[in-house]
């Protein structure tokens, strides 16, 4: 039998011109799972929360899923995204206010009911801290006792009797608590693979922290309810100097905001301490410009777009529009993209 051998140079040429396998590019999705501010209830808007998903095109940017805060209705919004509770890799709390935390029990109960044998959920938050007012803010106790009402009602025991795979201690047994001491310098508080999450101290209530997620696709800062260390004017800005430090070079800033229309001097009825412990929209625009952000996602809106009242406080002059919020951010000098948050608003990095 005769054999035909192709010259090595010809084989090399053929190999060089063969199509290369497609490369999946890293990508990140930032979704607002709730945009309501405070205990107020308006038109079914969910409580504060942000979902950050990271992966590549082959996984629809969803290999890793990180939840920041979990206000009321979080699990319903996640279900609309086809994200199951057992798919969340970690949850991070900015502070212990109910509008940022009360959806956590739903999420953890669902995970306990159907995925008790799965991985424990990393719960990341600041250490216990004593308030100057004489009480303690404790994320640790919140997590430890998250299922107590259901244990006391007998539901946990009843459901364990139906399915022995469920943890006998209830949903708290599924939580892996990770706490840190917030400081004025960014510190890495959680990491996995190519993703790291850093935290910094910020002011709102005792123990408040803000976060930054760094991925190969880009970076996003979640400010929470951060405001300036000075509780009221005179001050150069209502925004947090620590959050601004954390946000340097990040593509996206997600931040709660108070529109200036709610100022106590404008006859809104809102108490000055409530108004001053949030970042004003023009000041957020100015901060976003200084940090070089490409996107400013406004969330935890006070007041909500289209609302004539924010809880018991009226909106002077009538309901605001998205354009009103964008104009306020632009008044601070921010000319890049402002996204006025609504539930499930999603930003992709990089944009398609």
C-alpha positions in Angstrom: 0.0 0.0 0.0 1.3 3.4 -0.9 1.2 6.1 1.6 0.8 9.8 0.8 2.4 12.2 3.2 1.7 15.9 3.2 4.6 18.2 3.7 4.9 19.6 7.2 4.8 23.2 5.9 1.5 22.4 4.1 0.0 20.9 7.3 1.0 24.0 9.2 -0.6 26.3 6.7 -3.9 24.3 6.8 -3.9 24.4 10.6 -3.4 28.2 10.7 -6.4 28.8 8.5 -8.8 26.6 10.3 -11.5 28.6 12.2 -10.7 29.0 15.9 -13.4 27.9 18.4 -15.5 30.8 19.5 -14.4 32.4 22.8 -17.0 33.2 25.4 -16.5 36.7 26.7 -17.0 37.5 30.4 -20.1 39.5 31.3 -22.0 40.9 34.2 -25.7 41.6 34.8 -26.8 44.1 37.5 -30.5 43.8 38.3 -32.6 45.9 40.7 -34.7 43.3 42.6 -36.5 46.1 44.5 -36.5 49.9 44.4 -38.8 50.9 47.2 -37.5 53.3 49.9 -38.3 52.7 53.5 -41.3 51.0 55.1 -43.6 52.8 52.6 -45.8 50.6 50.3 -46.5 51.8 46.8 -48.1 49.9 43.9 -46.4 46.6 44.7 -42.8 47.9 44.4 -40.5 45.4 46.1 -38.1 46.4 48.9 -34.5 47.3 48.3 -32.2 44.8 46.7 -29.7 44.3 43.9 -28.7 41.0 42.1 -25.3 40.8 40.5 -24.7 37.9 38.1 -21.4 37.1 36.5 -20.3 34.5 33.9 -19.9 34.5 30.2 -22.0 34.4 27.1 -22.3 30.6 27.3 -23.9 30.9 30.7 -25.9 34.0 29.9 -23.7 35.8 32.5 -25.1 33.6 35.2 -22.4 31.3 36.6 -22.3 33.3 39.9 -25.2 35.1 41.6 -24.7 37.6 44.4 -27.7 39.3 46.2 -27.2 42.6 47.9 -29.9 43.3 50.5 -33.3 41.5 50.4 -36.3 43.7 51.0 -39.9 42.5 50.8 -40.7 40.6 47.7 -37.1 39.7 46.8 -37.9 36.1 46.1 -40.8 37.0 43.8 -38.5 39.2 41.7 -35.9 36.5 41.6 -38.5 34.0 40.4 -39.3 36.4 37.6 -35.7 36.2 36.6 -35.8 32.3 36.8 -33.3 32.5 39.7 -34.0 29.8 42.4 -33.0 30.5 46.0 -30.5 27.6 45.9 -28.7 29.3 43.0 -27.6 32.3 45.1 -23.9 32.1 46.1 -23.9 34.7 48.7 -26.0 37.5 50.2 -24.6 40.8 51.5 -26.5 43.2 53.8 -25.7 46.9 53.9 -27.5 47.4 57.2 -30.2 46.2 59.5 -33.3 48.1 58.3 -36.4 46.0 57.6 -36.9 47.4 54.1 -33.5 45.8 53.2 -33.8 42.6 55.2 -37.4 41.4 55.5 -37.3 39.3 52.3 -34.4 37.3 53.6 -36.6 34.9 55.5 -38.6 34.0 52.4 -35.4 33.3 50.5 -33.9 31.2 53.2 -37.1 29.3 54.0 -37.5 28.4 50.3 -33.9 27.2 50.2 -34.4 25.2 53.4 -37.6 23.6 52.1 -36.2 22.4 48.8 -32.4 22.4 49.1 -31.6 21.6 52.7 -29.0 19.1 51.5 -27.3 21.7 49.3 -24.6 24.2 50.1 -25.0 26.6 53.0 -25.6 30.2 52.0 -22.8 32.7 52.7 -24.4 35.7 54.6 -22.0 38.6 54.7 -22.5 41.7 56.9 -20.8 43.9 59.5 -20.1 42.9 63.1 -22.4 43.8 65.9 -22.1 47.5 66.6 -23.3 49.7 69.5 -25.3 52.7 68.5 -24.6 56.0 70.2 -28.3 55.8 71.2 -27.6 52.9 73.5 -28.8 49.8 71.5 -26.9 47.2 69.4 -27.4 46.6 65.7 -26.8 42.9 65.1 -26.8 41.2 61.7 -25.5 38.1 63.5 -28.5 37.8 65.8 -30.8 38.6 62.9 -29.4 35.6 61.0 -29.2 33.3 64.0 -32.9 33.9 64.8 -34.3 34.2 61.3 -36.4 31.1 61.6 -37.5 31.3 65.2 -41.1 32.2 64.5 -41.5 29.1 62.3 -39.8 26.9 64.9 -42.1 28.2 67.6 -45.2 27.8 65.4 -44.4 24.1 64.9 -44.1 24.5 61.1 -40.4 23.4 61.1 -41.0 20.2 63.0 -44.1 19.4 60.9 -42.2 19.9 57.6 -39.2 17.9 58.8 -41.6 15.0 59.6 -42.6 15.0 56.0 -39.1 15.1 54.6 -36.2 14.0 56.8 -33.7 15.7 54.4 -34.7 19.1 55.8 -32.5 20.4 58.6 -34.1 20.0 61.9 -33.0 23.4 63.2 -34.8 25.3 60.4 -33.5 27.8 57.9 -30.9 29.4 60.2 -28.9 26.1 59.9 -28.4 26.9 56.2 -26.8 30.2 56.8 -23.0 30.5 56.9 -22.4 33.9 58.6 -19.4 35.9 57.6 -18.9 39.2 59.5 -16.3 41.9 59.2 -15.4 45.2 60.9 -16.1 48.0 58.5 -13.3 50.6 58.1 -12.6 53.7 56.0 -10.4 51.6 53.6 -11.8 49.0 51.2 -11.3 45.4 52.4 -12.0 42.2 50.6 -14.8 40.4 52.5 -15.7 37.6 50.1 -14.2 36.0 47.0 -14.7 33.1 44.7 -12.8 32.4 41.5 -12.4 35.6 39.5 -14.9 37.5 41.6 -14.1 39.5 44.7 -16.3 41.7 46.9 -14.9 44.5 49.0 -16.6 46.6 51.7 -16.2 49.9 53.3 -17.7 51.8 56.2 -20.5 54.2 55.3 -22.9 56.3 57.3 -26.7 55.8 57.5 -27.3 53.8 60.7 -24.7 52.1 62.9 -23.0 49.2 61.1 -23.8 50.4 57.6 -21.5 49.2 54.9 -21.2 49.6 51.1 -19.9 47.0 48.7 -17.9 46.7 45.4 -17.9 43.7 43.1 -14.9 43.3 40.9 -15.1 40.8 38.0 -13.1 40.4 34.7 -16.2 41.9 33.0 -16.2 45.1 35.1 -17.0 46.5 38.5 -20.1 47.7 40.3 -20.5 49.5 43.6 -23.7 49.1 45.7 -23.9 52.1 48.0 -26.9 51.1 50.0 -28.4 54.0 52.0 -25.0 55.7 52.5 -24.8 59.4 53.2 -22.2 61.9 54.4 -20.6 61.5 57.8 -21.9 64.9 58.7 -25.6 64.3 59.6 -26.9 67.7 58.2 -25.8 70.9 56.5 -23.5 72.7 56.4 -21.5 70.1 54.5 -19.9 70.0 51.1 -22.1 67.1 49.9 -24.7 64.7 51.1 -22.8 61.7 49.6 -20.3 59.4 51.4 -16.6 60.1 51.0 -16.0 56.4 51.7 -18.3 55.3 48.9 -16.6 57.7 46.6 -13.3 56.1 47.5 -14.7 52.7 46.9 -16.2 53.7 43.5 -13.1 55.0 41.9 -12.8 53.4 38.4 -16.0 51.3 38.7 -18.3 51.2 35.7 -21.5 51.2 37.6 -22.8 52.8 40.8 -26.0 51.5 42.3 -27.2 53.9 45.0 -30.3 54.9 47.0 -31.4 58.5 46.6 -33.6 61.2 48.0 -34.9 63.8 45.5 -34.4 67.4 46.7 -38.1 68.1 46.3 -38.6 66.2 49.7 -36.6 68.8 51.6 -38.3 69.8 54.9 -38.2 73.4 53.8 -40.4 72.5 50.8 -43.3 71.6 53.0 -43.1 67.8 52.4 -43.6 67.0 56.1 -40.6 64.8 56.1 -38.5 65.1 59.3 -35.1 66.6 58.7 -33.1 63.6 60.1 -34.9 61.2 57.7 -34.2 63.5 54.7 -30.5 64.2 55.5 -29.5 60.6 56.0 -29.9 59.8 52.3 -27.8 61.0 49.4 -29.4 63.6 47.2 -29.7 62.9 43.5 -27.7 65.9 42.3 -24.9 65.0 44.7 -24.9 61.4 43.4 -24.5 62.8 39.9 -21.5 64.9 41.0 -20.0 61.9 42.7 -20.5 59.6 39.7 -18.8 62.2 37.5 -15.8 62.5 39.9 -15.3 58.7 40.0 -15.6 58.2 36.2 -18.6 56.0 36.4 -20.3 55.1 33.1 -23.7 54.3 34.7 -25.5 55.6 37.7 -28.4 53.3 38.7 -30.8 55.2 41.1 -32.7 52.9 43.4 -34.6 53.1 46.8 -36.3 56.1 45.3 -37.7 58.7 47.7 -40.2 59.5 46.3 -41.2 56.8 43.8 -41.8 57.9 40.3 -45.5 58.7 39.9 -46.3 58.8 43.6 -47.9 61.8 45.2 -46.9 60.7 48.7 -43.9 58.9 50.2 -45.6 57.2 53.1 -47.1 60.0 55.1 -45.0 62.6 53.4 -46.4 64.5 50.4 -44.5 65.3 47.2 -44.6 69.0 46.9 -45.8 70.0 43.4 -47.0 66.5 42.5 -45.6 63.3 41.3 -42.1 63.1 39.8 -41.1 61.5 36.5 -38.0 59.6 35.4 -37.0 62.8 33.6 -37.1 64.7 36.9 -34.6 62.3 38.4 -32.3 62.3 35.4 -32.4 66.1 35.4 -31.4 66.1 39.0 -28.4 63.8 38.3 -27.4 66.0 35.4 -27.6 69.1 37.6 -24.7 67.5 39.5 -22.7 67.3 36.3 -23.2 63.7 35.4 -23.7 63.4 31.6 -23.2 59.6 31.2 -26.1 57.2 31.5 -28.5 57.5 34.5 -30.9 54.6 35.0 -33.9 55.6 37.2 -34.6 52.4 39.0 -37.7 50.3 38.6 -38.0 46.7 39.8 -36.1 44.3 37.5 -34.3 47.1 35.6 -31.1 45.3 34.3 -27.8 46.6 33.0 -25.4 44.4 31.1 -21.6 45.0 31.3 -20.2 45.1 28.7 -23.2 46.3 26.7 -24.0 44.2 23.7 
